Amino acid sequence: MQINNEMKLEFLSKSSNESFARVAVAAFASQMDPTIEELADIKTAVSEAVTNSIIHGYENEIGYVNIHCRIIQDIIEIVIEDNGKGIEDVVLARQPLYTTHPEMERSGMGFTVMETFMDSIEVESEMGKGTKVRMTKRINNITE
């Protein structure tokens, strides 16, 4: 496995940083010459994962969200990680319409959106230690 490029980013779990994360990852991915649709897919998935970390991982606390992106040939791998409260039941949390915060008008579609727009998604979580979401997407337009 040859890594063509990679970047790491860390920021506070403030909702104002969600758009920053989207743009930063999109800027990194742009070197792969993705289509507008591929770039929009990546931005949407990143937005969902970061929002989950902020809203569900840290709830009303401030912590750090970490993003690690790697380009491996024609695939971008994006890992979004927090050290928040963790997910009690990952299988249940990945079900469409499931939400732990219905009072906040959360749709419960975050993981479904990530799965729709990315080629693969893996979720690791441990209660009291945090959550890691690893997503990959093949960019068909890549030029070297």
N, C-alpha and C positions, 0 to 999 in steps of 0.2 A: 504494500500500500504506500504510494507516494503522495505525500501532502504537497499540493501546489502552493497553498497559502493558508494562513490562519490568523485569527484575531481574537482577542479577549476584551471584554467590556464589563465593568462593574458600576452599578449605580444604586442610589437609594430607592426603596420601594414606595415611591410617590407616583400617583397617577399621572402627574405632569411628565414623567419620564417615559411613559408608554410610547408616545409618538417619537421621542428621541431614539428609542430602541428600534422601532420600525425603520426609521430613516437610516440609522447606522448600519443595520444588517442589510438593507437594500443597497446602500452605497458599496458595501463590501461585496455583495453578490453581483453587482453591476459589471465587475471585471470579467464575469463569465459570459457576458453579452446575452443575457436572458431576454425573452420576449417581454412585452409589457404585461401580458397575462401571467407569465411565470413570476415576474417581479411582484405583481399584485398578490399572487398566491402566497409568496414568501412573507410579504408584509402583513397579510391578514393572519397567517398562522403565528407569526412572532407576536403580533398584537394580542392574540388570544392567550398565548402562553404567559406573556409578561403580565397581562391583566389578571390571570389566575394566580400568579405569584403574589401580586400586590393585594388583591381582594381576599383570596382564600388562604394563601400561605401566611401572610402577616396580619391579616384582618386590620385592626386599628393600631398596629405597632409599626415601627420603621425598622427595616432591616436592609439587606443588600440582595439585589438580583444580579446574577452573573450570566453572561452570554459568552459562549465559546463557539466560534464558527470555523469550519475547515472546508477548504476546497480540495477534493480528492478526485482528480481527473475531471469528469463531467458531473460530479455530485457535490452539492453543498450540504454539509451536516451542520445543524444548528442545535446547540445544547443550551437550554435555559434552566437555571438552577436557583433555588432559594434555600434558606436555612430556617424556614418558617415552621408552622405546626405540623405539616405533613398531611397526607390523605389517608383516612382510616381504611377505606375500601376502594382501591383503584379501579377494579372491575365495575363497581357500581357507579363511581364518578365518571367513567367513560360512557355510560349509557346516555343516549339523547334525552334531553329535557330534565335530567337529574340536576338539582341544585341544592346546596346547603344553605343558600341565602335567598329564599323566595321573597322575603320582605324587601329585598333590595332590587326586586324586579330583574334578577339574573335569569337568563333564558335557559341555562343548563346545556348550552350547545357548544361550549368552548372546545372540548376534545373532539367532538364531531366535526367542527369546522377545521381543526388542525388536520384530522384524518382525511378530510375531503380535499384539502389544498396541497398536502404533502404526499410523497410516495410512501413514507413510513413514519411511524411515531411509536416511541417506547416511553413508558412512564415508570419511574422508580420512585418510591416514596416510603418514608419511615416516620411514624408518629413522633413528634417532638424534635425531629432532625431536618425535615425539609423534603423537597421534591425536585426531581430532575426529569426534564422532558427532552428527549433526543428525537429530532426530526431530520429527515433527509429528503432531498428533491434532486432528481436528475434534470440538468439543464441541457436541452437538446440543441441549443444554438451555439454551443461553446466553440470558441476559436482560440488557438494558442499562438 
